[in-house]
Each structure stands twice: as C-alpha cells, then as structure tokens.
C-alpha cells in the first residue's frame, strides 16, 4: 500500500469523548509521520454538545461533512441532563441513530479479546476467559430500534421488522470475516418465539451455501448470554440482530476487563465510522483518567479499513506494550499505580514512533510526551 491522504471527520462528542479522541488523533498522526501518510482531521459537533449549540444532535453541516469524509471517528455521546429526563424531546442518541441510517451503516463490528496481561482485571475466572477472541457482527439499521413505535392511553409499542436483504448483507460480511479467522460462525436469535428470528435463520441458511468452509451453529439469545460467561473461548464470529447484538457485546466486554478496551466499527456500502463501545462517562469528564485504548484501537480498525494492515498491526503492538508494561489507567489498575489518559496515549505514540521501551520509569512518562530512559 502506497502513501495515502485521507480526510477523517472527528465527532468528539460528550463527556470523555474529546479526551479519548485527542489521544487517538495523536496516535494516527504518529502513524502518518512514521509511514508518510497524510491524515487530516475535521472536527464537527454531534450529541449533547450539538444540541446545546444548535438544538440539533446531528446538525446538517456535520452530516454533510461525514458524507464527504473517508471515515468518521466518534468519541462518545450522552449527557445526564438528557438521560435523566424522560420527557426530553431531543436526545443525543437520536443523532447517532440518524447518522447510522443516513450513512447506511448496516453492520457493527466489535472485537472482544481476553488480553493475557489483563486476565486478573476481569470479574470472570481467568481459566474461563483465557484465550477468548471473538468478533461480533450486529445488524445496525433494522429491528426494534427502528420499527414503528408509539404510545396509546395506557400502553406503548415498538415494532420489530427485518427484510431478507437487511439480513443477507450483514450475514455475508460475517461469513467473510469468519473465513479469515477460525471459520466458525454462530447465529444468535430467538427463533423459538420470534418470527423475525425465524427469518434470520432461513436467510443465514441460504447464505451459508456460499461459504462451505465455515461451520455454522445456532444459539437462542438467552443461552448465548449464558455461554458468553461459561465458555467464551468457544466463539469465533457471532452474528445477530440489532438489540441482541447491543446487549451481548456489552455483556462480553467484561471479558476484556474494561469497556475502555473495546473498539468497534460501523460499516456500510461506502461509509465507515469507528468508535469505542463505551459511553460518555460524564463522571470522569475533564479528570484525565479515562482509558483511551478503545478509541485508539478504533483508530486501528480504521487503518485496516483503509488497507493499512502493517500500520494497524503496529498500533496493536504498541497497545500490547502498554499492557505488558502496565501503562494503564485507573479502570485497569489501582489509583496509586494508574497513569493518566494523556500519559497512556503518549506512551503508545512513542511506541508507534519507535521509542526505546526498556528501562521505563513512571515519573518519566510526562503529560503529552514519553521520556524513556
């Protein structure tokens, strides 16, 4: 792959979003410096910050910038003043749903891995999660989140609908990913109860004919939720609908030891958006304690989307160095041993640039830079 010039829209969003985005941008700039690529970053408003500024969680100027970009980086959205107000007519999450729909982002891809260095951080027993390495494919534009909804006098309804086309397009992506991994795909549904789930099984059984090298099994969502805790290493690629994928991928996050470790990608026919799976964590806003690794790894997924596999591998290696040398934020270690958001980002930047890693002392990892002796 030659030298690339890419325009990236950054939706830093709310809470800790701006802080973790800053570190991902620094890492991407370091990648560009080392390999000669040019990444330009266009900062735009989305979420509660956009509501405060414009009254709209996804301003038209932001959406237009996303259409014109090569990729979108999203920090996090959400604010307690909206979360705690059930009567709020405009919410940050409406902007995210509109963005996904407008860009045609139909597949959410979430890797979940049990890092050896973080096994003690998980609330699950080490022997259960050791070796776990799975990839979720969650359908993103259909299902109950987008179905007709409403209120009656004393009741409410949310309709769940899916088409064959919506199911098949994400299924093909999941099967293709399985071919490049351990060649196993698990469809998670509730086909014993839901008609939409029965359609999912039908379509997946049709699609699997094109991928004879991939083994397929089927789990009801309640059993899948239990198996993720009992024996997560059994899973390779997990394919599921919108709401089930939302819940199960968050459940699986405990395997990694922290939500701050988990990146994601949302892709369509043309557009692609990359974001950590964690929320805006408003309690940590401005405290320089948030874990930036999920955001940085989301940037690595973006590099892979651009075909920059060597560059992405270098970022993964740098993150692994941070884990091995315990350059960790307080969600992964005790407060007395914790490094700041900026210090973790600075260490990873230094690794990407080829910094010497031996003889590290905590006092030499300064805010905004790594001095290694």
C-alpha positions, 0 to 999 in steps of 0.5 A, a space after each residue: 500500500 502506497 502513501 495515502 491522504 485521507 480526510 477523517 471527520 472527528 465527532 468528539 462528542 460528550 463527556 470523555 469523548 474529546 479526551 479519548 479522541 485527542 489521544 487517538 488523533 495523536 496516535 494516527 498522526 504518529 502513524 502518518 509521520 512514521 509511514 508518510 501518510 497524510 491524515 487530516 482531521 475535521 472536527 464537527 459537533 454531534 450529541 449533547 454538545 450539538 444540541 446545546 449549540 444548535 438544538 440539533 444532535 446531528 446538525 446538517 453541516 456535520 452530516 454533510 461533512 461525514 458524507 464527504 469524509 473517508 471515515 468518521 471517528 466518534 468519541 462518545 455521546 450522552 449527557 445526564 441532563 438528557 438521560 435523566 429526563 424522560 420527557 426530553 424531546 431531543 436526545 443525543 442518541 437520536 443523532 447517532 441513530 440518524 447518522 447510522 441510517 443516513 450513512 447506511 451503516 448496516 453492520 457493527 463490528 466489535 472485537 472482544 479479546 481476553 488480553 493475557 496481561 489483563 486476565 486478573 482485571 476481569 470479574 470472570 475466572 481467568 481459566 474461563 476467559 483465557 484465550 477468548 477472541 471473538 468478533 461480533 457482527 450486529 445488524 445496525 439499521 433494522 429491528 426494534 430500534 427502528 420499527 414503528 413505535 408509539 404510545 396509546 392511553 395506557 400502553 406503548 409499542 415498538 415494532 420489530 421488522 427485518 427484510 431478507 436483504 437487511 439480513 443477507 448483507 450483514 450475514 455475508 460480511 460475517 461469513 467473510 470475516 469468519 473465513 479469515 479467522 477460525 471459520 466458525 460462525 454462530 447465529 444468535 436469535 430467538 427463533 423459538 418465539 420470534 418470527 423475525 428470528 425465524 427469518 434470520 435463520 432461513 436467510 443465514 441458511 441460504 447464505 451459508 451455501 456460499 461459504 462451505 468452509 465455515 461451520 455454522 451453529 445456532 444459539 437462542 439469545 438467552 443461552 448465548 448470554 449464558 455461554 458468553 460467561 461459561 465458555 467464551 473461548 468457544 466463539 469465533 464470529 457471532 452474528 445477530 440482530 440489532 438489540 441482541 447484538 447491543 446487549 451481548 457485546 456489552 455483556 462480553 466486554 467484561 471479558 476484556 476487563 474494561 469497556 475502555 478496551 473495546 473498539 468497534 466499527 460501523 460499516 456500510 456500502 461506502 461509509 465507515 465510522 469507528 468508535 469505542 463501545 463505551 459511553 460518555 462517562 460524564 463522571 470522569 469528564 475533564 479528570 484525565 483518567 479515562 482509558 483511551 485504548 478503545 478509541 485508539 484501537 478504533 483508530 486501528 480498525 480504521 487503518 485496516 479499513 483503509 488497507 493499512 494492515 502493517 500500520 494497524 498491526 503496529 498500533 496493536 503492538 504498541 497497545 500490547 506494550 502498554 499492557 505488558 508494561 502496565 501503562 494503564 489507567 485507573 479502570 485497569 489498575 489501582 489509583 496509586 499505580 494508574 497513569 493518566 489518559 494523556 500519559 497512556 496515549 503518549 506512551 503508545 505514540 512513542 511506541 508507534 514512533 519507535 521509542 526505546 521501551 526498556 528501562 521505563 520509569 513512571 515519573 518519566 512518562 510526562 503529560 503529552 510526551 514519553 521520556 524513556 530512559 
